[in-house]
Every structure is written in structure tokens, then in C-alpha cells.
């Protein structure tokens, strides 16, 4: 029985040894796979860290770009607002100039209408005066002709009177001569 027990004990020991070897082999296999997984994990972690570092750098660059874009946007927004105010002011000024020019043009047109009306009135008055002048010239011509006729008649009367006066002097001198002769 001792032998049997020994043999069973030996069998169990052998079985345990076999099982231990199998478990050791499995443990070595598992440990190899574990080490391989740890190495892969460490490699992946380094890659992940590298990618994270690159991503962090990209994020930092993007944040700087965003900050620069915000500054540029702010600057451009200020420039835009300034230009917009200048543009709005220029447009309003231009509209005001157009309104003033339109008002001046309207005033000029009204002045032209008043002047045209005054000119038409003066033209009508000139035509009326011209008509009066023509009438007066006709009357003056008629008066000049009448005056010439009267002047000619007076000259004829004067000549006739001079003739009578000469005749009278002549007669008078003859009469005096006859009286002297009679004396």
C-alpha cells in the first residue's frame, strides 16, 4: 500500500509537475503575450503621446491662429466701421450737395422764369414803344412836312412882302423925286 501510495503520490507529483510545466509554459506564453501586449501598448502609448503632442501643438497653433484671426477681425471690423462711417458721411454729404444743387437749380429755374416773364413784359413794352415811336416819327414827318410847307409859304410871303417893300421904296423914292421936281 505504501508503494501504491508512493506510486500514486509519485503519479500525483508527476501529474503536478506535468501540470506545473504546462502551467509554466502557459504562464511563459501568457507572459510573452503580456510582454508583447505591454510593448505594443507602450509603443502605441508613445505614438499616442506623439500624436497627442502633435495635436496639442496643432491646437496651440490653431488657438494662436484663432487669436490672430480675432485680432485681425477686430482690426478689420474697426476699419470697416470707420470706412462705413466715412462712406455714410460721404453719402449723406453727397445727398446734401445734391439737395442743395437741386434747390439752387430750382431757384435758378424760378429766377429764369421770373426773368423770362420780365423779359417778355419788357419786350412787349419795347414793341409798344416801337409802335409809339413809329407813330411819333410819322407825326413828326407830317409836322416837318407841314412846317416845311408853312416855312415855304412864309418865305413866299416874305419875298412878296420884300417885293412890295422894294416897290414901296421905289415908289417912295419916285414920289420924293417928283415932289422935289414939283417944288
C-alpha positions as CSV (number, residue, x, y, z in Angstrom):
1,X,0.0,0.0,0.0
2,X,2.9,2.2,0.7
3,X,4.2,1.6,-2.7
4,X,0.8,2.1,-4.1
5,X,0.5,5.3,-2.2
6,X,4.0,6.2,-3.2
7,X,3.2,5.4,-6.7
8,X,0.0,7.4,-6.5
9,X,1.9,10.1,-4.8
10,X,4.6,9.9,-7.5
11,X,1.9,9.9,-10.1
12,X,0.3,12.9,-8.5
13,X,3.7,14.6,-8.2
14,X,4.4,13.8,-11.8
15,X,1.0,14.9,-12.7
16,X,1.5,18.1,-10.7
17,X,4.9,18.5,-12.3
18,X,3.4,18.0,-15.7
19,X,0.6,20.3,-14.9
20,X,3.1,22.8,-13.4
21,X,5.2,22.6,-16.6
22,X,2.1,23.0,-18.6
23,X,1.1,25.9,-16.4
24,X,4.7,27.3,-16.5
25,X,4.6,27.0,-20.3
26,X,1.2,28.6,-20.4
27,X,2.5,31.3,-18.0
28,X,5.5,31.9,-20.2
29,X,3.3,32.0,-23.2
30,X,0.9,34.4,-21.4
31,X,3.8,36.4,-20.0
32,X,5.2,36.6,-23.6
33,X,1.9,37.7,-24.9
34,X,1.6,40.1,-22.0
35,X,5.0,41.5,-22.6
36,X,4.3,41.7,-26.3
37,X,1.0,43.5,-25.4
38,X,2.8,45.8,-22.9
39,X,5.4,46.6,-25.6
40,X,2.7,47.1,-28.2
41,X,0.8,49.2,-25.6
42,X,3.9,51.2,-24.7
43,X,4.6,51.7,-28.4
44,X,1.0,52.7,-29.0
45,X,1.2,55.0,-26.0
46,X,4.4,56.6,-27.4
47,X,2.6,57.0,-30.7
48,X,-0.5,58.3,-28.9
49,X,1.7,60.6,-26.9
50,X,3.5,61.8,-30.1
51,X,0.1,62.3,-31.8
52,X,-1.2,64.0,-28.6
53,X,1.9,66.2,-28.6
54,X,1.4,67.0,-32.3
55,X,-2.4,67.5,-31.7
56,X,-1.6,69.8,-28.7
57,X,0.9,71.7,-30.9
58,X,-1.8,71.9,-33.6
59,X,-4.4,73.0,-31.1
60,X,-1.9,75.6,-29.8
61,X,-1.2,76.8,-33.4
62,X,-4.9,76.8,-34.1
63,X,-5.6,78.8,-30.9
64,X,-2.9,81.3,-31.9
65,X,-4.4,81.4,-35.4
66,X,-7.8,82.0,-33.9
67,X,-6.4,84.7,-31.7
68,X,-4.7,86.3,-34.7
69,X,-7.9,86.0,-36.7
70,X,-9.9,87.5,-33.9
71,X,-7.3,90.4,-33.7
72,X,-7.5,90.8,-37.5
73,X,-11.2,90.5,-37.4
74,X,-11.4,93.2,-34.7
75,X,-8.9,95.4,-36.6
76,X,-10.8,94.8,-39.9
77,X,-14.1,95.3,-38.1
78,X,-12.8,98.7,-36.7
79,X,-11.5,99.6,-40.2
80,X,-14.8,98.5,-41.8
81,X,-16.8,100.5,-39.2
82,X,-14.6,103.5,-39.8
83,X,-14.9,103.2,-43.6
84,X,-18.6,102.6,-43.3
85,X,-19.0,105.8,-41.2
86,X,-16.9,107.7,-43.7
87,X,-18.9,106.2,-46.5
88,X,-22.2,107.0,-44.8
89,X,-20.9,110.5,-44.1
90,X,-19.8,110.9,-47.7
91,X,-23.2,109.6,-49.0
92,X,-25.1,112.0,-46.7
93,X,-22.8,114.8,-47.7
94,X,-23.3,114.0,-51.4
95,X,-27.1,113.7,-50.8
96,X,-27.0,117.1,-49.1
97,X,-25.0,118.6,-52.0
98,X,-27.5,117.1,-54.5
99,X,-30.4,118.6,-52.4
100,X,-28.6,122.0,-52.3
101,X,-27.9,121.8,-56.1
102,X,-31.5,120.8,-56.8
103,X,-32.7,123.7,-54.6
104,X,-30.3,126.1,-56.4
105,X,-31.4,124.7,-59.8
106,X,-35.0,125.1,-58.8
107,X,-34.3,128.7,-57.5
108,X,-32.4,129.4,-60.7
109,X,-35.2,128.0,-62.8
110,X,-37.7,130.2,-60.9
111,X,-35.4,133.2,-61.4
112,X,-35.2,132.3,-65.1
113,X,-39.0,132.1,-65.2
114,X,-39.2,135.5,-63.5
115,X,-36.6,136.9,-65.8
116,X,-38.3,135.4,-68.8
117,X,-41.6,136.9,-67.7
118,X,-39.9,140.3,-67.1
119,X,-38.1,140.0,-70.4
120,X,-41.4,139.2,-72.2
121,X,-43.0,142.2,-70.4
122,X,-40.1,144.4,-71.5
123,X,-40.2,143.0,-75.0
124,X,-43.9,143.8,-75.2
125,X,-43.3,147.3,-73.7
126,X,-40.5,147.7,-76.3
127,X,-42.8,146.6,-79.1
128,X,-45.4,149.0,-77.8
129,X,-42.8,151.8,-77.6
130,X,-41.5,151.0,-81.1
131,X,-45.1,151.3,-82.3
132,X,-45.4,154.6,-80.5
133,X,-42.0,155.8,-81.9
134,X,-43.1,154.8,-85.4
135,X,-46.3,156.7,-84.8
136,X,-44.4,159.7,-83.4
137,X,-41.9,159.6,-86.3
138,X,-44.9,159.6,-88.7
139,X,-46.4,162.5,-86.8
140,X,-43.0,164.3,-86.8
141,X,-42.6,163.7,-90.5
142,X,-46.1,165.0,-91.1
143,X,-45.3,168.0,-88.8
144,X,-42.0,168.5,-90.6
145,X,-43.8,168.4,-94.0
146,X,-46.4,170.8,-92.6
147,X,-43.7,173.0,-91.2
148,X,-41.8,172.9,-94.5
149,X,-45.0,173.9,-96.3
150,X,-45.6,176.7,-93.7
151,X,-42.0,177.8,-94.0
152,X,-42.2,177.8,-97.8
153,X,-45.4,179.8,-97.5
154,X,-43.8,182.3,-95.1
155,X,-40.8,182.6,-97.4
156,X,-43.1,183.3,-100.3
157,X,-45.0,185.8,-98.1
158,X,-41.7,187.4,-97.1
159,X,-40.5,187.5,-100.7
160,X,-43.8,189.0,-101.7
161,X,-43.5,191.5,-98.8
162,X,-39.9,192.3,-99.8
163,X,-41.1,192.8,-103.3
164,X,-43.9,195.1,-102.0
165,X,-41.4,196.9,-99.8
166,X,-39.0,197.4,-102.6
167,X,-41.8,198.6,-104.7
168,X,-42.9,200.9,-101.9
169,X,-39.3,202.2,-101.6
170,X,-39.1,202.6,-105.3
171,X,-42.5,204.4,-105.4
172,X,-41.5,206.4,-102.4
173,X,-38.2,207.5,-104.0
174,X,-40.1,208.3,-107.2
175,X,-42.6,210.3,-105.3
176,X,-40.0,212.2,-103.4
177,X,-38.3,212.9,-106.7
178,X,-41.5,214.2,-108.2
179,X,-42.2,216.3,-105.3
180,X,-38.8,217.8,-105.5
181,X,-39.3,218.3,-109.1
182,X,-42.6,219.9,-108.4
183,X,-41.1,222.2,-105.9
